[in-house]
């Protein structure tokens, strides 16, 4: 599973270009093309009383977007990455998902590239819809963030996200695919971490003997994941947590100084795996780190 084609939707936020440029290292892992995508909100060019469709306004916006994108293309070209521009009128979520499938991209990059304190969670409503519906690996980008940690406001720039990734696994098929994607990034990784959390619901419902059995089995499985990473040339370290799953993943990510979180996700619409999906989506919303979700 390689990332050869990437879809980068944007609203031209303050640090969106910085976020895009930070992804250019993917060229060393096989990235060949970036699709720059902008959705013109339908209400900006839609029907108005006695005025009809604002065709001239659409053309004006298209020209402005094209000019800005062509400047971004120069930056990508200088790094040896091809790019294309796509501009459509409509609603962001369905258009992003449609273009991603049509263009057969390997990664969608969404989310708030900049998030300051008191600006709500890291995942907005559109991003949440995309990560719950996407059948394609989706990166929730968080280039510049402010968050509260131990009573203090911390500012963090996530500009080298592939150096120290943390794979949070629950041994599912999506987690297996997340591991394969992680392995494909081996040229970019300084060190990888693999964690599994024995959740509160499990630990509360079993006796001490069974808990020790699960702990032993989990450690063995973590070691096998790490062995596969090491075989691919990636230094890897296992971590086993216990307690509230999301908080444990975030705690471990901070303890090991991870640069991003990678998780498998099945999507909210697949009800038999609702819990798995909700864990990954909540991690994307609560962690200050970029979060790569793999269906």
C-alpha positions in Angstrom: 0.0 0.0 0.0 1.9 3.1 -1.3 0.9 6.7 -1.4 1.4 7.6 -5.0 -1.5 10.1 -5.5 -2.7 12.5 -2.9 -5.8 14.7 -2.8 -5.4 18.0 -1.0 -8.7 19.9 -0.6 -8.2 23.4 0.7 -10.0 26.6 1.7 -6.7 28.5 1.5 -6.2 28.7 5.3 -3.3 30.6 6.7 -1.0 27.6 7.0 -2.4 25.3 4.3 0.6 25.8 2.0 2.9 25.0 4.9 0.9 21.8 5.6 1.1 20.9 1.9 4.9 21.5 1.7 5.4 19.3 4.8 3.9 16.4 2.9 6.4 16.7 0.0 8.7 14.3 1.8 6.3 11.6 0.6 8.1 11.8 -2.7 10.8 9.7 -1.1 8.2 7.0 -0.3 6.6 7.0 -3.8 4.4 10.1 -4.1 4.1 11.0 -7.8 1.1 13.5 -8.0 -0.8 15.9 -5.8 -4.3 16.9 -6.8 -5.1 20.4 -5.5 -8.9 20.6 -5.0 -11.2 23.6 -4.3 -14.9 23.5 -3.9 -16.8 26.7 -4.7 -19.7 26.8 -2.2 -22.9 26.5 -4.2 -24.5 29.4 -2.2 -21.8 31.8 -3.5 -22.8 31.3 -7.1 -26.3 29.8 -6.8 -29.7 31.2 -7.9 -30.7 34.6 -6.6 -34.1 36.3 -6.9 -34.5 37.6 -10.5 -30.8 37.1 -11.1 -30.4 33.5 -12.0 -27.1 31.6 -11.7 -24.1 33.9 -11.1 -21.9 32.6 -13.9 -19.6 35.5 -14.0 -19.1 35.2 -10.2 -18.2 31.5 -10.7 -15.7 32.4 -13.4 -14.1 35.1 -11.2 -13.7 32.7 -8.3 -12.3 30.0 -10.6 -9.6 32.4 -11.9 -8.6 33.5 -8.4 -8.3 29.9 -7.2 -6.4 28.9 -10.4 -3.9 31.7 -9.8 -3.3 30.8 -6.2 -3.0 27.1 -7.0 -0.5 27.8 -9.8 1.7 29.5 -7.2 1.5 26.3 -5.1 2.3 24.2 -8.1 5.7 26.0 -8.4 6.5 24.9 -4.9 5.6 21.3 -5.6 7.4 21.3 -9.0 10.6 22.5 -7.3 10.4 19.3 -5.2 9.9 17.1 -8.2 6.2 16.5 -7.6 3.6 16.7 -10.3 0.3 18.3 -9.6 -3.1 19.0 -11.1 -5.9 21.5 -10.3 -9.5 20.6 -9.9 -12.2 23.2 -9.1 -15.9 22.3 -8.7 -19.1 23.9 -7.5 -21.1 22.1 -4.8 -20.9 20.8 -1.3 -17.5 20.0 0.2 -18.0 16.5 1.6 -19.6 14.7 -1.3 -17.4 16.4 -3.8 -14.2 15.5 -1.9 -15.3 11.8 -1.6 -16.4 11.7 -5.3 -13.1 13.2 -6.6 -11.0 10.9 -4.3 -12.6 7.8 -5.7 -12.7 9.0 -9.3 -9.0 10.0 -9.3 -8.1 6.8 -7.4 -6.0 8.7 -4.9 -4.2 6.8 -2.1 -4.6 9.5 0.5 -7.0 12.3 1.4 -5.7 15.2 3.5 -8.4 17.0 5.5 -8.9 18.9 8.7 -7.9 22.1 10.4 -4.4 22.9 9.4 -4.3 25.6 12.1 -6.2 25.2 15.4 -5.7 27.8 18.2 -6.8 27.5 21.8 -10.6 27.6 22.5 -11.2 26.9 18.8 -13.1 23.7 19.5 -12.0 20.1 18.7 -9.4 19.2 16.1 -12.1 17.7 13.9 -14.9 19.9 12.4 -18.2 18.6 11.1 -17.1 18.3 7.5 -13.9 16.4 8.5 -15.9 14.1 10.7 -18.2 13.2 7.8 -15.2 12.5 5.5 -13.4 10.3 7.9 -16.5 8.3 8.8 -17.4 7.8 5.1 -14.1 7.6 3.3 -13.0 4.2 1.9 -9.5 5.7 1.4 -6.8 6.4 4.0 -7.4 9.9 5.3 -4.9 12.2 7.1 -6.4 14.7 9.6 -3.8 17.4 9.2 -2.9 19.6 12.2 0.0 21.7 11.1 -0.1 24.4 13.8 -2.0 23.7 17.0 -2.5 25.1 20.5 -3.7 22.8 23.2 -3.9 22.5 27.0 -1.4 20.2 28.7 -0.9 19.9 32.4 -2.6 23.3 32.9 -0.5 25.1 30.4 -1.2 26.3 26.9 1.2 24.6 24.4 1.9 25.6 20.8 3.1 22.8 18.5 4.1 22.8 14.8 3.6 19.4 13.2 6.0 19.8 10.3 7.8 16.4 10.4 4.9 14.1 10.9 6.4 10.9 9.5 9.6 10.8 11.7 8.1 9.2 14.9 4.7 7.6 14.1 2.6 5.8 16.7 0.5 2.9 15.4 -2.4 2.3 17.7 -3.7 -1.2 17.0 -6.6 -3.4 18.1 -5.5 -6.3 15.9 -8.3 -5.8 13.3 -8.0 -5.9 9.5 -7.9 -2.1 9.3 -5.1 -2.1 11.8 -3.2 -4.6 9.7 -3.7 -2.3 6.6 -2.4 0.6 8.8 0.7 -1.4 9.5 1.2 -2.1 5.8 0.9 1.6 5.1 3.4 2.4 7.8 5.9 0.0 6.3 5.5 1.7 3.0 6.8 4.9 4.6 10.0 3.3 5.9 12.4 5.8 4.2 10.8 8.6 6.1 10.7 7.1 9.6 13.3 7.7 12.3 11.6 5.3 14.8 8.1 3.8 15.0 6.0 2.9 18.0 3.2 0.4 18.3 0.7 0.5 21.1 -2.3 -1.5 22.2 -4.7 -0.6 25.0 -6.5 -3.1 27.2 -9.7 -1.1 27.7 -11.6 -0.5 30.9 -14.6 -2.5 29.7 -12.4 -5.6 29.2 -10.4 -5.3 32.4 -13.5 -4.8 34.5 -15.3 -7.8 33.1 -12.6 -10.5 33.7 -10.7 -11.9 36.7 -7.0 -11.4 37.4 -5.9 -14.6 35.7 -7.6 -13.8 32.5 -6.3 -10.3 32.6 -2.7 -11.6 32.9 -3.4 -13.9 29.9 -4.6 -11.0 27.8 -1.6 -8.9 28.9 0.8 -11.7 27.9 -0.9 -12.3 24.5 -1.0 -8.5 23.8 2.7 -8.1 24.5 3.5 -11.1 22.2 1.3 -9.6 19.4 3.0 -6.2 19.8 6.4 -7.8 19.5 5.3 -9.5 16.2 4.2 -6.1 14.8 7.5 -4.6 15.8 9.4 -7.6 14.2 7.6 -6.9 10.9 8.6 -3.3 11.1 12.2 -4.1 11.9 12.3 -6.6 9.0 11.3 -3.7 6.8 14.2 -1.7 8.2 12.2 0.4 10.6 13.3 0.7 14.3 10.2 -0.1 16.4 9.2 -0.1 20.0 6.1 -1.7 21.6 3.9 -0.1 24.3 1.0 -1.7 26.2 -1.5 0.5 27.9 -4.5 -0.1 30.1 -7.5 2.1 31.0 -9.5 4.6 28.9 -8.5 3.8 25.3 -8.4 7.4 23.9 -6.6 8.9 26.9 -4.1 6.0 26.9 -3.3 6.5 23.2 -2.8 10.2 23.8 -0.7 9.6 26.9 1.6 7.1 25.1 1.9 9.4 22.1 3.2 12.2 24.4 5.5 9.9 26.4 7.3 8.7 23.3 7.2 12.1 21.6 5.3 10.7 18.6 4.9 12.9 15.5 1.6 11.4 14.4 -0.9 8.7 15.2 -1.9 6.0 12.7 -5.1 3.9 13.3 -7.3 1.5 11.5 -10.9 2.6 11.2 -14.0 0.9 9.8 -16.3 4.0 9.6 -19.3 4.9 11.5 -21.7 3.6 8.9 -20.6 0.0 9.5 -22.6 -0.6 12.7 -21.1 -4.0 13.7 -17.8 -2.2 14.1 -19.1 1.1 15.5 -16.9 1.1 18.6 -13.7 0.7 16.5 -14.7 3.6 14.3 -15.7 5.8 17.2 -12.3 5.2 18.9 -10.3 6.3 15.9 -12.6 9.3 15.1 -12.4 10.5 18.7 -8.6 10.1 18.7 -8.5 12.3 15.6 -10.7 14.9 17.4 -8.9 14.9 20.8 -5.2 14.4 20.0 -3.0 17.4 19.0 -1.1 15.1 16.6 -1.9 14.6 12.9 -4.0 11.4 12.7 -3.9 9.0 9.8 -7.0 6.8 9.6 -6.9 3.6 7.4 -10.2 1.9 6.5 
